[in-house]
């Protein structure tokens, strides 16, 4: 079953964040992740949620997603994200594929 990382990111330190993105992308791709949304305009529909920068990454399974963000290579670069952003994220499992 597909699994998704959904993050709302406010970039505080652009240069450090760009360094993080350059390092994170190959790790995500190596673990089978696919970027579905990376920034772009968000149009609020309901409530008061207006994300600064929305990110959605798809993985084929929850274990694949957890393997990516739990990997030693990702743990080495995570401090760059923590130092350069204010973010919130969730992991969401998809629905079973229809026949």
C-alpha positions as CSV (number, residue, x, y, z in Angstrom):
1,X,0.0,0.0,0.0
2,X,1.4,3.4,-0.9
3,X,2.5,5.8,1.8
4,X,3.0,9.5,1.6
5,X,5.0,12.1,3.5
6,X,3.1,15.4,3.6
7,X,5.0,18.4,5.0
8,X,4.2,22.1,5.4
9,X,7.5,23.9,5.4
10,X,8.4,27.5,6.3
11,X,11.9,28.2,5.1
12,X,13.8,30.4,7.5
13,X,17.4,30.1,6.1
14,X,17.3,29.8,2.3
15,X,21.0,28.8,1.8
16,X,21.0,26.1,4.4
17,X,17.6,24.8,3.2
18,X,18.9,24.6,-0.4
19,X,21.9,22.6,0.9
20,X,19.5,20.2,2.6
21,X,17.3,19.8,-0.5
22,X,20.4,19.0,-2.6
23,X,21.4,16.3,-0.1
24,X,17.9,14.9,0.5
25,X,16.7,14.4,-3.0
26,X,19.2,11.6,-3.9
27,X,18.4,9.9,-0.6
28,X,14.7,10.0,-1.3
29,X,15.1,8.8,-4.9
30,X,17.5,6.0,-3.8
31,X,14.7,4.7,-1.4
32,X,12.1,4.8,-4.2
33,X,10.4,8.0,-3.2
34,X,8.7,10.2,-5.9
35,X,8.1,13.9,-5.4
36,X,4.5,14.6,-6.2
37,X,4.4,18.2,-4.9
38,X,7.3,20.5,-4.1
39,X,6.3,24.0,-3.4
40,X,4.0,25.7,-5.9
41,X,1.0,27.7,-5.1
42,X,-1.5,26.5,-2.5
43,X,-5.1,27.7,-2.7
44,X,-6.8,27.5,0.7
45,X,-10.3,26.0,0.4
46,X,-11.5,25.5,4.0
47,X,-10.3,26.5,7.4
48,X,-7.3,28.6,8.2
49,X,-4.5,26.3,6.8
50,X,-2.3,28.2,4.3
51,X,0.9,26.2,3.9
52,X,4.1,28.2,3.2
53,X,5.6,25.4,1.1
54,X,3.8,22.1,0.6
55,X,5.7,18.9,0.0
56,X,4.2,15.5,-0.8
57,X,6.5,12.4,-1.4
58,X,5.0,9.1,-2.4
59,X,6.6,5.7,-1.6
60,X,5.4,2.2,-2.5
61,X,5.0,1.2,1.1
62,X,5.2,2.5,4.6
63,X,8.3,0.5,5.3
64,X,10.0,2.0,2.3
65,X,9.2,5.5,3.6
66,X,10.3,4.7,7.1
67,X,13.5,3.2,5.7
68,X,14.3,6.4,3.9
69,X,13.8,8.8,6.7
70,X,15.3,6.4,9.3
71,X,18.4,5.8,7.2
72,X,21.8,6.8,8.5
73,X,22.4,9.0,5.4
74,X,19.2,10.9,6.1
75,X,19.9,11.2,9.8
76,X,23.2,12.9,8.9
77,X,21.5,15.7,6.9
78,X,18.3,16.1,9.1
79,X,20.0,18.8,11.2
80,X,20.2,21.0,8.1
81,X,16.4,20.9,7.8
82,X,15.9,21.5,11.5
83,X,18.2,24.5,11.4
84,X,16.7,26.1,8.3
85,X,12.9,25.5,8.6
86,X,9.9,25.5,10.8
87,X,7.9,22.5,9.6
88,X,5.1,20.1,10.3
89,X,4.7,16.7,8.7
90,X,2.6,13.6,8.7
91,X,2.8,10.2,7.2
92,X,-0.4,9.0,5.5
93,X,-1.1,5.6,4.1
94,X,-3.0,5.4,0.8
95,X,-5.9,3.2,-0.1
96,X,-5.4,-0.2,-1.6
97,X,-5.0,-0.1,-5.4
98,X,-8.2,-0.8,-7.3
99,X,-8.0,-3.9,-9.5
